[in-house]
């Protein structure tokens, strides 16, 4: 059965190369990517593994939550515990979800009050998002040595004049979504703002809840950016956002009486802002920024306080500079100062960390691009660590296109989180007797890319990475956090095919094989060995009407107990019709075949659900 799945996906990807592709399009190697080195670079020059979701693709797929979009990308696995607003982990190449870093318009949205410092993806909606870039593997030299993968999110940018859009959607589970975006500006001042409100009555999230009550979720997200061009070379920019979410869930306890209840509420709010100053003149550029986020989570059982409350604050001061030393040599360097703080009502902690990095970027022999970077971090609790990243891309003309040979190697470390340290101080043996040490990571990948001038893009990448001294929770005695003696490993293959086909069809497919093992040699929990996405889209001329089908599958996963999880395949359908200029009607059906599947044992997943909406742009 497993062999059949692999052959089926490889066959689909191979068909893209053999298909009668359209004569329209251009090489995808010309696409500009920022996430790899925090500076704009064409994909042809990048040796790391990256992928991107454009504004058109985000709008066409239509998903309400950003994690639904992320799971369509190679190397990305998502587990969700019962619908919108419930805890969700986004794992890149089999690593823990808390090793994934996420930024929105330069703001680090990690929450220091989480068990491990990580973003709360369940509260991150897609409304207002204009582009998403994903960096896979421990290659985040400029984002922090603890980044096992980076998700860089960009919202709509201002344009000359004034423009905007309004959108409304409704569907199953009494779901409603309304949003609005406006943007405008001139040569001196520009702005962009978005507001979105999402509501759903949801479905019963827990499989063991016999009352079958529905667990709803509400989310209100506001985001704005304001820019001022002081001179031709100097620009000031301010970004601010506020996200409020409230979700219902089951199986919580009163913090005073310990009474069990299924009338549970989770209230979430994150306020964040960033001010940045950028200067570009001649061969030098400078970017100086300060950002602050305040995240608060509160839990209630039948109206009374429950467990899990916390408040986290993250302050970050960054400087990034570039020097174009010659036509073929560029240097990127920077400083990253951050302070993490959390308060859970029982204890509060704060920690500083300083980071300094530099990267050489060179073009040799006209078709060889290399980078070599180093990062030095000084953590207040765990001392200094030096990490590295090397990458290379070599281009060869092959037929009506180019072949890119790429490779990357990176190292990293993660200091124990504030929560992990605090828990062990109040725990009991064996965890309370253990002095946790920083985790260390390294990984590399090797790949081939074939990009044709007509838009055909084929990529095959092998990756291999591991974590030394991995920190994990003691599930046997619940004493606290322990440290593995040995290496946790993740290796595998990613295949990607993007192809404009004939007669208005286009293909977007990827397949990931991921072999994981913990320090005891057992498969790591909730990491499917095989993941695939197969997307087929048909559009009329000028895309007046478009319809698309996406099939995603997950196979050969196990739970924390080692018990095998059932394989599943989920089919989503989306369509968009431009009625007149500016007016679109759109719809989608999620889980078209009503697949009964489980991502996390004990929690239900959504059944077949249809949604219809309209969008007017001006």
C-alpha positions, -999 to +999 in steps of 0.1 A: +000+000+000+028+024+009+047+017-023+015+024-042+011+058-026+047+068-035+044+056-071+011+074-075+025+107-064+057+103-084+037+095-114+016+126-110+046+148-106+063+132-136+032+139-158+039+176-154+072+173-172+056+153-200+025+174-204+019+197-233+024+228-213+011+262-224+034+285-243+025+313-219+043+322-187+079+329-176+106+312-156+097+310-120+134+315-111+129+352-116+104+354-086+117+377-059+121+361-025+129+379+008+126+353+035+159+335+028+183+364+037+159+392+047+168+410+015+151+407-019+168+381-041+156+363-072+149+326-067+176+317-091+203+329-067+189+312-036+203+279-024+180+274+006+146+257+003+118+282+000+082+284-013+057+312-016+019+318-017+009+348-039-021+371-033-040+356-061-035+321-048-045+331-012-077+347-025-086+319-048-082+291-022-103+312+001-095+295+034-104+315+065-074+305+086-037+309+075-028+274+087-052+259+061-031+276+035+002+266+050-007+229+049-009+230+011+029+236+009+057+210+006+073+200+039+046+216+061+023+195+083-005+208+105-024+192+133-055+209+147-075+199+178-111+204+168-118+232+144-113+269+142-096+286+171-084+254+187-046+248+194-028+241+161+008+231+154+025+240+122+055+217+117+081+222+091+101+191+080+089+171+110+102+195+137+081+206+166+056+234+159+074+257+184+105+257+163+085+275+135+089+312+136+063+336+121+066+373+112+039+397+100+053+428+083+084+424+104+067+417+137+076+385+155+042+372+167+056+345+190+040+343+225+066+339+253+038+327+277+033+295+257+047+262+269+075+270+244+078+303+228+058+300+195+031+317+174-005+309+181-014+299+145-050+291+155-058+328+158-040+339+126-065+346+099-059+349+062-079+382+057-056+410+046-027+387+039-010+395+005+019+371+004+034+342+024+070+330+021+082+298+038+119+290+046+123+253+054+149+238+077+173+252+103+185+280+080+171+310+098+204+327+104+189+362+105+157+353+124+172+336+155+193+305+160+162+286+173+143+289+140+137+255+125+117+271+098+104+307+091+071+319+078+072+355+066+038+371+061+032+403+042+000+423+043-013+445+015+010+474+006-001+509-003-003+520-039-006+555-055-041+569-052-068+551-032-081+515-035-098+489-013-121+460-011-150+447+010-159+410+013-185+389+030-189+351+032-212+326+049-215+288+051-219+257+072-216+257+110-233+291+109-200+306+098-197+342+088-168+363+076-166+400+067-135+420+059-125+453+045-092+466+031-082+501+021-049+515+009-036+547-006-009+573-008+013+595-028+051+601-032+053+613+004+028+594+026+011+560+022-011+538+043-029+504+043-054+490+067-075+459+071-103+448+094-119+413+096-144+396+117-150+359+117-177+339+136-187+303+136-209+281+159-184+253+150-190+216+158-184+194+188-146+193+191-141+164+215-149+129+206-157+119+242-182+147+248-215+129+249-235+162+251-225+169+215-225+206+221-210+229+194-178+247+201-178+280+184-151+306+178-150+344+172-121+364+158-116+401+152-083+411+135-072+447+128-040+456+110-025+488+097+006+503+083+016+539+077+047+550+058+064+584+054+091+591+029+111+617+047+135+621+018+143+600-013+166+579+008+150+579+042+117+562+051+097+559+083+071+531+087+047+522+115+028+489+117+002+480+143-021+451+148-047+438+173-061+403+173-089+391+196-102+356+197-127+337+218-133+300+215-154+274+232-140+240+241-146+210+264-130+193+293-117+221+316-114+224+354-124+251+379-091+265+393-105+266+428-128+236+431-112+214+404-148+206+391-148+193+356-168+212+330-176+212+293-186+248+294-152+262+287-140+295+272-106+306+259-100+343+255-070+355+235-057+389+226-024+400+210-015+436+205+017+443+186+034+472+169+066+480+150+083+512+141+111+511+115+135+535+098+152+526+066+179+544+047+193+536+013+220+555-005+246+543-030+259+509-021+246+509+015+213+502+031+203+504+067+171+493+085+166+500+122+134+487+139+118+482+173+088+460+178+067+451+209+040+425+213+017+418+243-002+385+243-028+376+269-046+342+273-074+336+298-094+304+304-127+299+321-147+269+333-184+276+336-176+313+341-150+307+368-112+309+363-096+278+349-060+268+343-036+279+316-038+317+319-007+336+309+006+369+296+037+372+274+056+402+262+083+403+235+104+433+228+128+432+198+153+457+185+168+449+151+193+464+127+200+450+092+225+465+069+237+457+034+268+467+015+270+460-022+308+458-024+308+451-061+285+440-089+290+404-077+295+407-039+269+417-013+273+417+025+244+415+049+249+421+086+228+429+116+220+430+153+191+413+170+183+422+206+152+407+223+136+405+257+111+377+265+088+379+295+059+359+308+035+360+338+011+331+345-003+344+378+020+321+398+054+332+386+069+357+362+102+356+344+122+377+320+152+370+298+174+390+274+193+376+244+217+394+221+224+383+185+248+395+159+251+381+124+268+386+090+264+369+056+285+370+025+266+367-008+286+362-040+281+355-077+310+336-092+315+325-128+282+342-137+261+311-127+273+302-092+258+319-062+271+312-027+263+325+008+283+320+040+269+333+072+277+333+109+256+342+140+267+348+176+240+348+203+245+356+240+216+342+261+212+356+296+206+322+311+225+299+288+255+318+276+270+323+241+264+301+210+278+304+175+258+291+146+264+290+108+247+288+074+262+279+040+243+278+008+249+276-029+230+276-062+246+266-096+227+272-128+230+252-161+211+259-193+189+228-201+166+230-231+142+260-231+150+267-195+176+262-167+186+236-142+195+247-107+216+226-084+211+238-048+225+230-014+223+244+021+237+236+056+227+253+088+231+250+126+211+264+155+203+262+192+172+267+214+174+277+250+148+262+273+117+283+274+107+304+304+078+281+310+099+250+309+123+264+334+096+276+357+077+243+356+107+223+366+114+246+395+080+238+409+079+202+398+092+170+414+119+144+406+132+135+382+125+168+363+131+190+394+166+176+398+176+183+362+194+213+349+181+218+314+206+226+287+201+243+254+191+221+224+214+221+194+204+215+158+219+211+124+206+202+090+213+202+053+195+198+021+204+190-015+181+197-045+176+200-082+153+225-098+142+226-135+125+258-145+113+262-181+107+296-198+070+287-202+064+284-164+070+247-158+088+243-124+100+209-111+119+206-078+133+176-059+150+181-025+166+157+000+168+170+036+184+156+067+184+174+101+186+165+138+182+179+173+206+171+200+195+171+237+159+176+228+136+188+256+104+169+261+076+166+287+076+137+312+044+118+301+051+089+325+052+108+359+043+144+348+072+156+368+082+183+343+105+186+314+133+161+307+162+161+282+168+133+257+202+116+256+209+113+219+196+128+186+161+133+173+162+130+135+141+140+105+150+133+069+132+129+037+124+141+002+102+169-011+089+169-047+072+200-062+056+204-096+040+237-109+028+236-145+006+257-168-011+230-189-031+233-221-067+244-224-066+267-194-056+240-169-027+244-144-011+219-120+001+226-084+014+195-067+038+185-040+048+154-021+068+150+011+083+118+025+095+124+061+112+097+081+115+109+118+128+093+149+133+105+185+163+100+207+150+065+215+147+056+178+109+057+178+089+076+152+080+111+163+044+116+171+019+132+147+044+134+118+029+116+088+056+098+069+039+108+037+021+141+028+008+152-006-012+180-022-025+177-057-041+208-071-057+212-105-072+245-116-091+255-148-096+291-158-111+309-188-092+335-208-083+364-185-095+342-156-131+355-158-141+322-142-119+297-124-125+265-105-099+244-087-097+211-069-071+203-042-066+168-027-044+165+003-034+133+020-015+122+051-002+086+057+017+066+082+015+088+113+015+077+150+003+093+182+022+100+214+014+064+226+029+049+194-005+039+182-009+042+144-032+069+131-055+062+102-045+075+068-068+101+052-074+121+020-093+154+020-107+170-011-114+208-013-131+226-041-129+264-048-143+286-075-143+323-085-164+343-110-157+379-120-192+391-126-182+426-137-151+446-131-144+448-094-172+423-084-164+387-077-186+359-065-167+330-050-173+297-032-156+266-019-164+232-004-141+220+022-139+182+027-160+176-004-163+138+002-171+142+040-140+123+050-141+112+086-105+117+097-084+124+128-054+146+132-051+144+170-068+114+187-098+125+208-106+154+187-131+157+158-124+173+124-148+193+102-171+174+079-182+186+044-188+223+045-199+247+017-192+285+017-204+313-006-193+349-007-188+381-026-160+406-029-161+441-044-128+459-051-124+495-060 
